[in-house]
């Protein structure tokens, strides 16, 4: 029974998304509004819905990707074809048959173009709709049993028959609205996207756009009125957009380039302005050509300009952020922007590998980048690491022998996953104070992490290598021991990053992902850090209790008892899942909310949240937004939260309108490692977190959290918001 219910929900979601995808959305309320608008012409609404159901059902039966079906990718082009046929022809059995076979044709065209255009990582947009409706309209000229629709000729009679005098009066009221001609054409152009040419249809779609995305709404106005200005500038006849209903090309192009496929920014808006005249040229020239065969150009200009622009961006060799293409699609310009800003501030998307230190424990940087001795010119980006004792000495006893030095013989480990590219061994250690300038690097290992990222570790101990060339290794694999070979007066580890796989290659500046710093008895975490001389640093020393608590695997479930003041006790089940793109997430079974996460060796992150804020998952997400898996008493971890996930929704509405140009809201997550009991057999760790929101310079919200963790995992956490307490116990 549950399986049938899940399949039905998935099928309904596919229908809704097929409507919303026309505007690059997956917003359910917007989809319902579009369905309502499509039924302004009852027969067009029926044929449109038929087309979606036929197309999605066929996609399921054939065995196409279910995620794509559920997302509406295979349904929205069939929807447009169905709406067009329903408007163009009188209802009849022959029309229903034509809709059935045309829906199948459009589905096949969509899948074919997914393969043809998709191999260039380009969307097929509404190209299947264009091919499908052009072919069927040309073919139907030979179908004598199909009658051209006469609906719309006797509009008032149709209105009266459908809804009586009240509906006629409503229609007349809208037609008498004292709106500027340009705004009337804007609304009619919006409605024309769904083949509905009534002013009220466009007004409803505009309202839906505001609900779905404030940025998309602003872009729709910007694209349309830029076209309006250019038409007048060049002396064109803008009224052609009114009777031809093709002004929607500017609207769709503006939304696609301004905020859907491109991260919203001043650069995306600039390109909307630059591409609008090109769209005008395509509209006029294509309209002239297609008039020969008596076909409408429909959305052809939108498809040409958007596909052309997205394609040429792939040939850039620089300026990849002006504009920057969307990597992970969130089906909302706002979420595309806020997620991008948050991800860029938390991570470094330009770095393909997260590097750690190649040693255990605390080491001091005795020569950093652009050092005074050997780290210069092409080899300036490197670190020399040594160990100091509590008295600041790097050696014991007299310090005359390599064995006297704290660093000598210490294990050297892989800073990240990779392959052993090259090993140089057999070079003796130097006597203290002497150097080997002939075999400058001494015993060395080079590790290949990607085709262009290599790390080199030098001055190692002769005969201490534990790996072989060509061997695949994991982060933390024991490689060798610290020595004193090569140009090394005292035992130390030389560590650098380079783009080429040979000893002596130039270095590149490349940060370390997460490093613990120590000074004056205090420890703090630095992310994407380039340590400097005299820094005392270490990798995160993982604690088994924290490792276990945040080791989430697909299929794992968390049953939580939730108690709030004034509310009865309730249970919520959180389940760990993985999607078709291998993105891991926690899902709330009650609300369907999802919290996406990354689980690295040393750090657990939540990376995104979608769904209801009333789910306990929302607070679980905020309480554990970023957790390092080592316990450092009184250490504080800070990380910025996405703007749209914590602020008041009313304020966020206004932020959305100006977000591509100015961010006036911010939110921050702070986690403190408060205490751990002294019972080594069953330690209990307490974490305290606080999420704060700011608008300009004023505080605008705060939530406090306290989490208790033991060897069984996360046992409970408390949420304190506006003096209200929520207690959550993990069963």
DOKEFI-905693 format. One record per residue (C-alpha): residue in three letters; z, x, y. Coordinates in steps of 0.02 Angstrom, whole numbers, plus 50000, padded with zeros to 5 digits. Each point is the difference from the previous one (the first is absolute). Example, Ala and Ser with C-alpha at 12.3 -4.5 7.8 and 13.67 -1.06 7.14 Angstrom:
// residues 2
type/z/x/y
ALA/50390/50615/49775
SER/49967/50069/50172
// end
This chain:
// residues 731
type/z/x/y
UNK/50000/50000/50000
UNK/50045/50140/50121
UNK/49836/50087/49960
UNK/49901/49842/50040
UNK/50096/49978/50162
UNK/49969/50181/50050
UNK/49813/49983/49962
UNK/49990/49840/50102
UNK/50090/50079/50147
UNK/49882/50149/49990
UNK/49848/49886/49998
UNK/50062/49901/50150
UNK/50036/50162/50093
UNK/49821/50054/49964
UNK/49934/49840/50079
UNK/50109/50019/50156
UNK/49954/50182/50022
UNK/49814/49959/49982
UNK/50016/49901/50162
UNK/50113/50124/50088
UNK/49888/50148/49954
UNK/49865/49931/50115
UNK/50112/50066/50140
UNK/50062/50154/49901
UNK/50167/49917/49964
UNK/50112/49947/49856
UNK/50113/49891/50108
UNK/50037/49838/49905
UNK/50029/49887/50150
UNK/49840/50063/50081
UNK/49908/49965/49837
UNK/50065/49820/49996
UNK/49945/49977/50180
UNK/49825/50065/49958
UNK/49988/49881/49852
UNK/50045/49857/50117
UNK/49866/50054/50124
UNK/49870/50014/49862
UNK/50028/49815/49962
UNK/49955/49945/50176
UNK/49835/49968/49915
UNK/50064/49921/49840
UNK/49848/50044/49893
UNK/49993/50179/50062
UNK/50185/50015/49960
UNK/49970/49936/49824
UNK/49853/50117/49965
UNK/50096/50147/50073
UNK/50151/49968/49890
UNK/49887/49972/49849
UNK/49916/50167/50030
UNK/50165/50093/50005
UNK/50064/49918/49842
UNK/49837/50030/49907
UNK/49988/50181/50056
UNK/50182/50045/49962
UNK/49997/49909/49832
UNK/49842/50092/49949
UNK/50077/50165/50055
UNK/50153/49966/49889
UNK/49893/49950/49850
UNK/49884/50149/50016
UNK/50150/50116/50013
UNK/49989/50071/50175
UNK/50149/50083/50085
UNK/50138/49869/50018
UNK/50075/50083/50152
UNK/49833/49986/50090
UNK/49983/49817/49948
UNK/50176/49962/50061
UNK/49964/50092/50163
UNK/49850/49889/50035
UNK/49873/50141/49994
UNK/49887/49907/49878
UNK/50022/49828/50079
UNK/49973/50011/50187
UNK/49813/50032/49994
UNK/49975/49853/49882
UNK/50106/49895/50118
UNK/49884/50037/50146
UNK/49846/49959/49896
UNK/50079/49837/49943
UNK/50046/49951/50177
UNK/49823/50039/50060
UNK/49918/49896/49863
UNK/50120/49856/50029
UNK/49956/49996/50184
UNK/49813/50020/49973
UNK/49969/49871/49863
UNK/50047/49820/49965
UNK/50127/49978/49858
UNK/49919/49968/49832
UNK/50011/50048/49817
UNK/49860/50124/50030
UNK/50101/50081/50140
UNK/50153/50020/49887
UNK/49891/50085/49869
UNK/49926/50114/50132
UNK/50175/50045/50062
UNK/50053/50042/49822
UNK/49858/50121/49966
UNK/50001/50074/50176
UNK/50186/50037/49982
UNK/49964/50096/49840
UNK/49858/50093/50087
UNK/50112/50048/50146
UNK/50135/50060/49881
UNK/49876/50111/49909
UNK/49935/50067/50166
UNK/50180/50039/50053
UNK/50036/50098/49842
UNK/49835/50092/50010
UNK/50028/50049/50182
UNK/50177/50052/49956
UNK/49921/50131/49889
UNK/49855/50047/50113
UNK/50089/50005/50169
UNK/50171/50032/49927
UNK/49952/50172/49934
UNK/49991/50052/50183
UNK/50175/49925/50026
UNK/49926/49863/50109
UNK/50038/49813/49997
UNK/49860/49878/49960
UNK/50062/49880/50136
UNK/49895/49841/50003
UNK/49839/50079/49936
UNK/50008/49898/49837
UNK/50011/49841/50105
UNK/49846/50050/50100
UNK/49897/50041/49846
UNK/50059/49845/49910
UNK/49969/49873/50138
UNK/49833/50075/50051
UNK/49936/49996/49822
UNK/50056/49822/49967
UNK/49935/49934/50167
UNK/49830/50079/49969
UNK/49996/49936/49821
UNK/50060/49825/50046
UNK/49845/49971/50104
UNK/49918/49965/49833
UNK/50139/49882/49944
UNK/49938/49828/50051
UNK/50154/49904/49941
UNK/50112/50087/50126
UNK/50015/49907/50166
UNK/50039/50085/50165
UNK/50166/49940/50070
UNK/49995/49880/50149
UNK/50187/50015/50032
UNK/50039/50042/50179
UNK/49856/49899/50072
UNK/50103/49842/50011
UNK/50166/50087/50031
UNK/50097/49852/50070
UNK/49949/49886/49856
UNK/50057/50133/49875
UNK/50164/50024/50093
UNK/50033/49812/50004
UNK/49962/49982/49815
UNK/50115/50145/49958
UNK/50151/49964/50112
UNK/49967/49847/50106
UNK/50011/49987/50189
UNK/50148/50120/50007
UNK/49898/50143/49931
UNK/49857/49961/50120
UNK/50121/50004/50147
UNK/50072/50168/49943
UNK/49824/50071/49984
UNK/49953/49939/50175
UNK/50161/50072/50072
UNK/49957/50172/49935
UNK/49821/49990/50063
UNK/50063/49954/50174
UNK/50120/50147/50013
UNK/49970/50094/50162
UNK/49975/50170/49918
UNK/49887/50140/50062
UNK/49832/50003/49912
UNK/50035/50172/49930
UNK/50163/49942/49920
UNK/49913/49848/49925
UNK/49870/50116/49923
UNK/50140/50113/49937
UNK/50085/49856/49910
UNK/49835/49936/49931
UNK/49958/50175/49939
UNK/50166/50009/49908
UNK/49967/49832/49917
UNK/49823/50053/49955
UNK/50070/50134/49885
UNK/50043/49856/49883
UNK/49844/49900/50049
UNK/50107/49881/50105
UNK/49931/49980/50175
UNK/50132/49886/50076
UNK/50105/50069/50143
UNK/50161/49946/49914
UNK/49955/50102/49845
UNK/49989/50157/50106
UNK/50164/49962/50087
UNK/50088/49981/49833
UNK/49926/50164/49936
UNK/50055/50087/50160
UNK/50176/49933/49972
UNK/49992/50064/49820
UNK/49945/50171/50063
UNK/50152/50009/50114
UNK/50113/49956/49854
UNK/49916/50124/49884
UNK/49979/50145/50122
UNK/50024/50016/50187
UNK/49893/50157/50000
UNK/49858/49909/49909
UNK/50008/49859/50128
UNK/49991/50120/50147
UNK/49857/50092/49916
UNK/49905/49837/49972
UNK/50011/49964/50186
UNK/49958/50179/50047
UNK/49845/50008/49889
UNK/49936/49832/50058
UNK/50026/50027/50186
UNK/49931/50177/49994
UNK/49841/49921/49930
UNK/50008/49870/50138
UNK/50007/50137/50133
UNK/49858/50101/49922
UNK/49887/49848/49984
UNK/50020/49964/50185
UNK/49984/50184/50045
UNK/49830/50012/49918
UNK/49943/49828/50052
UNK/50005/49927/49825
UNK/50016/49815/49964
UNK/50176/49978/49937
UNK/49974/49816/49964
UNK/49901/50054/49846
UNK/50170/50042/49923
UNK/50050/49819/50025
UNK/49855/49911/49916
UNK/49972/50137/49869
UNK/50186/50015/49958
UNK/49987/50187/49971
UNK/50133/50057/50124
UNK/50118/50021/49853
UNK/49913/50166/49962
UNK/50089/50077/50150
UNK/50167/49926/49946
UNK/49991/50061/49820
UNK/49934/50172/50051
UNK/50140/50021/50125
UNK/50136/49954/49875
UNK/49925/50109/49862
UNK/49980/50156/50108
UNK/50145/49972/50118
UNK/50139/49973/49874
UNK/49953/49968/49819
UNK/49899/50148/49936
UNK/50058/50110/50145
UNK/50181/50028/50054
UNK/50022/49901/50163
UNK/50005/50120/50147
UNK/49917/50036/50166
UNK/49863/50087/49900
UNK/49965/49847/49892
UNK/49993/49889/50155
UNK/49883/50125/50083
UNK/49883/49992/49850
UNK/50003/49810/50007
UNK/49934/50015/50179
UNK/49868/50128/49949
UNK/49939/49902/49849
UNK/49988/49832/50086
UNK/49834/50041/50089
UNK/49931/50063/49833
UNK/50047/49833/49921
UNK/49906/49911/50140
UNK/49845/50104/49965
UNK/50009/49961/49814
UNK/50027/49814/50034
UNK/49848/49985/50113
UNK/49883/50109/49896
UNK/50053/49926/49832
UNK/49989/49824/50071
UNK/49821/50031/50053
UNK/49950/50065/49829
UNK/50088/49865/49899
UNK/49926/49861/50106
UNK/49834/50041/49916
UNK/50067/49938/49833
UNK/50108/49866/50084
UNK/50166/50071/49941
UNK/50161/50025/50098
UNK/50068/50176/50012
UNK/50178/49934/49971
UNK/50118/50151/49987
UNK/49865/50133/49977
UNK/50037/50092/50165
UNK/50186/50009/49959
UNK/49961/50075/49828
UNK/49874/50126/50067
UNK/50111/50067/50140
UNK/50162/50007/49900
UNK/49923/50081/49846
UNK/49902/50122/50107
UNK/50154/50053/50098
UNK/50114/50017/49848
UNK/49866/50101/49911
UNK/49970/50126/50140
UNK/50188/50029/50019
UNK/50000/50078/49827
UNK/49894/50145/50065
UNK/50126/50057/50130
UNK/50058/50180/49989
UNK/50135/49982/50133
UNK/50085/49871/50113
UNK/50049/49898/49847
UNK/50133/49907/50098
UNK/49889/49936/50140
UNK/49978/49873/49927
UNK/50096/50011/49836
UNK/49947/49898/49850
UNK/50124/49892/49904
UNK/50049/50082/49836
UNK/50116/49867/49929
UNK/49942/49825/50047
UNK/50139/49879/50048
UNK/49884/49855/50049
UNK/50071/49994/50175
UNK/49959/50109/50152
UNK/50184/50003/50048
UNK/50059/50056/49830
UNK/49858/50127/49990
UNK/50059/50073/50165
UNK/50189/49994/49972
UNK/49987/50066/49822
UNK/49888/50142/50059
UNK/50119/50047/50141
UNK/50150/49995/49885
UNK/49915/50097/49860
UNK/49938/50133/50123
UNK/50174/50022/50074
UNK/50086/50011/49829
UNK/49872/50100/49902
UNK/49859/50119/50039
UNK/49842/49916/49935
UNK/49901/50159/50031
UNK/50103/50094/49868
UNK/49940/49972/49821
UNK/50148/50091/49919
UNK/50188/49986/50028
UNK/50066/50178/49990
UNK/50179/50052/49969
UNK/50081/50172/50003
UNK/49957/50109/49849
UNK/50184/50042/49969
UNK/50167/49921/49952
UNK/50150/49998/50116
UNK/50021/50053/50181
UNK/49889/50138/50071
UNK/49982/50074/50173
UNK/49834/50021/50089
UNK/49998/50184/50045
UNK/49821/49997/50063
UNK/49909/49840/50048
UNK/49829/49957/50066
UNK/49930/50125/50125
UNK/50136/50121/49947
UNK/50039/50167/50079
UNK/49955/50104/49847
UNK/49862/49948/49881
UNK/49968/49815/50038
UNK/49864/50025/50129
UNK/49816/49963/50034
UNK/49916/49916/49850
UNK/50162/50008/49900
UNK/50118/49932/50133
UNK/50047/49837/49912
UNK/50126/50054/49869
UNK/50185/50010/49961
UNK/50110/50141/49935
UNK/50155/49933/49913
UNK/50163/50089/49960
UNK/50176/49948/49946
UNK/50152/50033/50109
UNK/50182/49986/49947
UNK/50140/49921/50104
UNK/50018/50163/50097
UNK/49816/50003/50047
UNK/49960/50146/49881
UNK/49844/49997/49890
UNK/50073/50120/49872
UNK/50161/50048/49912
UNK/50072/50173/49968
UNK/49902/50139/50085
UNK/49833/49911/50009
UNK/49910/50156/49939
UNK/49928/49918/49844
UNK/49889/49844/49986
UNK/50130/49924/49883
UNK/50128/50003/50141
UNK/49902/49868/50097
UNK/50046/49817/49979
UNK/49816/49949/49992
UNK/49950/50124/49865
UNK/49963/49921/49832
UNK/50022/49823/50065
UNK/49879/49873/49925
UNK/49841/49955/50092
UNK/49932/49825/49969
UNK/49841/49900/50032
UNK/50005/49918/50173
UNK/49889/49855/49939
UNK/49895/49946/49851
UNK/49844/50105/49967
UNK/49915/50131/49894
UNK/50032/50188/49990
UNK/49847/50073/50083
UNK/50039/50187/49994
UNK/50141/50118/49950
UNK/50018/50182/50049
UNK/50133/50091/49900
UNK/50049/50176/49947
UNK/50054/50071/50169
UNK/50170/50087/50002
UNK/50138/49952/50121
UNK/50021/50114/50150
UNK/50154/50101/50034
UNK/50098/49919/50143
UNK/49922/50044/50168
UNK/49834/50057/49926
UNK/49838/49899/49998
UNK/49839/50000/49898
UNK/49856/49987/50124
UNK/49867/50029/49866
UNK/50047/49845/49900
UNK/50053/49904/50154
UNK/50044/49829/49925
UNK/50087/50067/49846
UNK/50016/49886/49849
UNK/49927/49835/50056
UNK/49959/49826/49937
UNK/49874/49879/50078
UNK/50012/49814/49962
UNK/49858/49877/50026
UNK/50064/49830/50057
UNK/49833/49927/50054
UNK/49825/50072/50017
UNK/50046/50062/50174
UNK/50191/50020/49999
UNK/50076/50154/49917
UNK/50172/50078/50012
UNK/50035/50185/49976
UNK/50170/50074/49954
UNK/50016/50189/50007
UNK/50115/50152/49973
UNK/50054/49934/49830
UNK/50087/50097/49862
UNK/49892/50094/49876
UNK/49984/49914/49830
UNK/50099/49845/50053
UNK/49857/49874/49996
UNK/50032/49847/49891
UNK/49827/49920/50020
UNK/49820/50051/49969
UNK/49838/49987/50098
UNK/49917/49830/49979
UNK/50162/49915/49949
UNK/50038/49830/50075
UNK/50173/49995/50077
UNK/50115/49871/50077
UNK/50104/50012/50157
UNK/50158/50100/49960
UNK/49923/50095/49852
UNK/50077/50173/49981
UNK/49867/50128/50049
UNK/50081/50171/50014
UNK/50144/50094/50084
UNK/50023/50070/50174
UNK/49966/50187/50005
UNK/49963/50142/50121
UNK/49820/50047/49961
UNK/49860/50035/50125
UNK/50031/50014/50186
UNK/50182/49950/49981
UNK/50142/50112/50062
UNK/50135/49881/49930
UNK/49991/49863/49868
UNK/49933/49837/50073
UNK/49876/49860/49964
UNK/49840/49991/50102
UNK/49928/49822/50005
UNK/49839/49941/50083
UNK/49867/49864/49993
UNK/49813/50038/50001
UNK/49831/49916/49978
UNK/49926/50130/49884
UNK/50047/50051/49822
UNK/50016/50188/50014
UNK/50136/50125/50044
UNK/49986/50055/50180
UNK/49919/49840/50064
UNK/50043/49943/50177
UNK/50148/49882/50018
UNK/50002/49824/50072
UNK/50139/49909/50091
UNK/50068/49871/49880
UNK/50172/49916/50011
UNK/50127/49975/49861
UNK/50029/49818/49957
UNK/50191/49985/49997
UNK/50119/50143/50034
UNK/50189/50001/50021
UNK/50058/50110/50145
UNK/50174/50072/50018
UNK/50088/50068/50154
UNK/50181/50002/50062
UNK/50061/49908/49846
UNK/49879/49856/50029
UNK/49850/49949/49896
UNK/49850/49896/50051
UNK/49832/49951/49928
UNK/49834/50050/50078
UNK/49837/49917/49947
UNK/49830/50084/50016
UNK/50086/50154/50065
UNK/49947/50179/50036
UNK/50163/50100/49988
UNK/50022/50143/50123
UNK/50088/50168/49992
UNK/50188/49994/49963
UNK/49991/49822/49933
UNK/50109/49975/49846
UNK/49906/49877/49891
UNK/49995/49925/49825
UNK/49913/49867/49900
UNK/50091/49835/49972
UNK/50132/50024/49866
UNK/49977/49842/49897
UNK/50152/49902/49938
UNK/49982/49912/49833
UNK/50082/49839/50063
UNK/49876/49981/50143
UNK/49854/50053/49890
UNK/50043/49865/49874
UNK/50031/49865/50131
UNK/49830/50021/50082
UNK/49898/50033/49844
UNK/49901/49838/49999
UNK/49869/49975/49863
UNK/49877/49856/49973
UNK/50079/49861/49899
UNK/50176/50037/50059
UNK/50094/49850/50068
UNK/50149/49984/50118
UNK/50100/49840/49990
UNK/50103/49973/50158
UNK/50141/49879/50040
UNK/49991/49959/50185
UNK/50145/49922/50095
UNK/49997/49955/50184
UNK/50127/49917/50111
UNK/49976/49813/49995
UNK/49872/50006/49859
UNK/50018/49978/49811
UNK/49981/50150/49885
UNK/49819/50028/49949
UNK/49907/50118/49886
UNK/49839/50093/50039
UNK/49897/50104/49881
UNK/49908/50153/50062
UNK/49867/50073/49884
UNK/49917/50171/50013
UNK/49811/49987/49981
UNK/49841/50101/50027
UNK/49833/49934/50065
UNK/49822/50043/49950
UNK/49997/50143/50127
UNK/50159/50076/49923
UNK/50106/49950/50149
UNK/50179/49971/49942
UNK/50100/49859/50076
UNK/50153/49891/49976
UNK/49965/49813/49998
UNK/50120/49856/50030
UNK/49967/49868/49868
UNK/50066/49859/50110
UNK/49897/50032/50157
UNK/49860/50115/49941
UNK/50048/50128/50133
UNK/49950/50180/49962
UNK/50074/50167/50053
UNK/49887/50149/49964
UNK/50078/50169/49964
UNK/49966/50183/49962
UNK/50115/50092/49881
UNK/49988/50188/50019
UNK/50106/50132/49914
UNK/50122/50018/50144
UNK/49974/49846/50109
UNK/49983/49812/49976
UNK/49904/49904/50134
UNK/49955/49821/50033
UNK/49829/50001/50082
UNK/49963/49817/50037
UNK/50061/49822/49987
UNK/49911/49833/49992
UNK/50068/49826/49978
UNK/50154/49899/50045
UNK/50140/50079/50099
UNK/50121/49879/49916
UNK/49987/50089/49835
UNK/50139/50120/49950
UNK/49858/50124/49973
UNK/49975/50010/50189
UNK/50179/50063/50023
UNK/49986/50113/49847
UNK/49844/50074/50081
UNK/50088/50031/50167
UNK/50160/50068/49921
UNK/49907/50132/49897
UNK/49848/50035/50108
UNK/50014/50187/49969
UNK/50124/50083/49883
UNK/50006/50184/49952
UNK/50064/50025/49822
UNK/50130/50129/50045
UNK/50175/49965/50065
UNK/50047/50089/50162
UNK/50159/49930/50075
UNK/49977/49941/50180
UNK/49815/50041/50001
UNK/49896/49871/50095
UNK/49820/49958/49957
UNK/49891/49920/50134
UNK/49833/49915/49980
UNK/49900/49880/50111
UNK/49977/49823/49936
UNK/49836/49903/50020
UNK/50004/49906/50165
UNK/49951/49832/49924
UNK/50132/49997/49862
UNK/50162/49999/50097
UNK/49975/49930/50174
UNK/50016/49823/50062
UNK/49837/49908/49962
UNK/49990/49929/50177
UNK/50002/50175/50076
UNK/49881/50063/49867
UNK/49872/49869/50055
UNK/49986/50083/50172
UNK/50003/50174/49925
UNK/49851/49952/49892
UNK/49896/49956/50152
UNK/50014/50175/50076
UNK/50037/50103/49843
UNK/49833/50096/49997
UNK/50043/50070/50172
UNK/50189/49998/50021
UNK/50149/49991/49881
UNK/50156/49939/50089
UNK/50102/49960/49844
UNK/50077/50120/49875
UNK/50120/49995/49854
UNK/50095/50136/49910
UNK/50084/50020/49830
UNK/50152/50115/49982
UNK/50083/50038/49833
UNK/50167/50091/49986
UNK/50068/50077/49841
UNK/50178/49942/50024
UNK/50103/50044/49849
UNK/50005/50042/49815
UNK/50157/49986/49896
UNK/50068/50152/49908
UNK/49986/49929/49825
UNK/49866/50112/49928
UNK/49989/49897/49841
UNK/49947/49841/50093
UNK/49965/50039/50184
UNK/49976/49858/50124
UNK/49893/50033/50155
UNK/50007/49895/50159
UNK/49853/49993/50121
UNK/50005/49920/50171
UNK/49840/49950/50091
UNK/49962/49918/50165
UNK/49835/49929/50063
UNK/49983/49983/50188
UNK/49865/49923/50108
UNK/49958/50044/50181
UNK/49890/49914/50127
UNK/49953/50122/50138
UNK/50171/50081/50030
UNK/50110/49856/49945
UNK/50076/49968/49830
UNK/49933/49839/49925
UNK/50071/49992/49823
UNK/50108/50086/49871
UNK/50041/49983/49814
UNK/50131/50103/49907
UNK/49997/50036/49813
UNK/50121/50078/49876
UNK/49941/50045/49824
UNK/50108/50051/49852
UNK/49918/50099/49860
UNK/50070/50062/49835
UNK/49927/50075/49841
UNK/49935/49828/49949
UNK/49895/49988/50159
UNK/50015/49897/50159
UNK/50152/49889/49972
UNK/50012/49904/50164
UNK/49956/50002/50183
UNK/50064/49907/50152
UNK/49897/49938/50148
UNK/50084/49970/50168
UNK/49894/49911/50131
UNK/50063/49905/50152
UNK/50176/50005/49927
UNK/49937/49914/49843
UNK/50027/50088/49833
UNK/49888/49992/49846
UNK/50069/50069/49838
UNK/49873/50052/49868
UNK/50057/50054/49827
UNK/49878/50070/49872
UNK/50032/49921/49830
// end
